[in-house]
Amino acid sequence: MSEDSPLFGCRPVAFIHDELLVEVPADIEARTAAADRLAEVMVSAMEKWIPAVKIAAEPSAMRRWYKGAEEVRDDRGRLLCWEPS
């Protein structure tokens, strides 16, 4: 992987069914870039195997893993950390 990749330095932690749990930088810009790139990679890889099915990946960020976490973005499109209510 190139040092220019937004995923450089990120670490996979767990594979939970169809979810990838990855440690990314806390910096909001780096977090957003890494999450968006990982979503692109996941969609691209699945489209090779099931091209007739619409594939989507919605990244979410959280300080600890929650099954119900959702994608939350600010008005600039940056990925915010989801918090349970």
C-alpha positions as CSV (number, residue, x, y, z in Angstrom):
1,M,0.0,0.0,0.0
2,S,1.3,3.4,-0.9
3,E,1.9,6.0,1.8
4,D,-0.3,8.3,-0.2
5,S,-3.3,6.1,0.5
6,P,-5.9,7.3,3.0
7,L,-5.7,3.8,4.4
8,F,-2.0,3.9,5.1
9,G,-1.4,3.3,8.8
10,C,-5.0,2.1,9.4
11,R,-5.3,-1.3,11.1
12,P,-8.0,-4.0,10.7
13,V,-9.3,-5.1,14.1
14,A,-12.2,-7.4,13.3
15,F,-14.3,-8.8,10.5
16,I,-17.9,-9.0,11.8
17,H,-20.1,-10.7,9.2
18,D,-20.3,-7.9,6.5
19,E,-18.6,-5.3,8.6
20,L,-14.9,-4.4,8.7
21,L,-13.8,-2.9,12.0
22,V,-10.7,-0.7,11.3
23,E,-8.7,1.6,13.5
24,V,-8.3,4.9,11.7
25,P,-6.7,8.3,12.8
26,A,-8.8,10.4,15.1
27,D,-8.3,13.5,12.9
28,I,-11.6,14.2,11.2
29,E,-10.1,14.8,7.8
30,A,-8.0,11.6,7.9
31,R,-10.9,9.6,9.4
32,T,-13.2,10.7,6.6
33,A,-10.7,10.0,3.8
34,A,-9.9,6.5,5.3
35,A,-13.6,5.6,5.7
36,D,-14.6,6.7,2.3
37,R,-11.7,4.9,0.6
38,L,-12.5,1.7,2.5
39,A,-16.1,1.9,1.4
40,E,-14.9,2.4,-2.2
41,V,-12.7,-0.7,-2.0
42,M,-15.5,-2.8,-0.5
43,V,-18.0,-1.9,-3.2
44,S,-15.5,-2.4,-6.0
45,A,-14.5,-5.8,-4.7
46,M,-18.1,-7.0,-4.3
47,E,-19.1,-5.7,-7.7
48,K,-16.6,-8.1,-9.3
49,W,-18.4,-11.1,-7.7
50,I,-22.1,-9.9,-8.0
51,P,-22.2,-7.4,-10.8
52,A,-26.0,-7.5,-11.2
53,V,-26.6,-6.5,-7.6
54,K,-26.4,-2.8,-6.4
55,I,-23.7,-2.7,-3.8
56,A,-23.4,0.0,-1.1
57,A,-21.2,0.5,1.9
58,E,-22.0,3.2,4.5
59,P,-19.1,4.0,6.7
60,S,-19.6,4.9,10.3
61,A,-17.2,6.1,13.0
62,M,-17.4,5.4,16.7
63,R,-15.1,5.2,19.7
64,R,-16.1,1.6,20.4
65,W,-18.0,-0.8,18.2
66,Y,-21.8,-0.7,18.3
67,K,-24.0,-2.9,16.1
68,G,-26.5,-0.1,15.5
69,A,-24.0,2.6,14.6
70,E,-25.0,4.8,11.7
71,E,-23.2,7.1,9.3
72,V,-23.2,10.7,10.7
73,R,-21.7,13.6,8.7
74,D,-21.4,17.3,9.3
75,D,-22.5,20.0,6.9
76,R,-19.0,19.7,5.1
77,G,-19.5,16.0,4.6
78,R,-16.9,15.0,7.2
79,L,-17.5,11.7,9.1
80,L,-18.4,12.3,12.7
81,C,-18.3,9.8,15.5
82,W,-21.7,8.3,16.1
83,E,-22.8,8.1,19.8
84,P,-25.5,6.0,21.2
85,S,-28.6,7.8,22.5
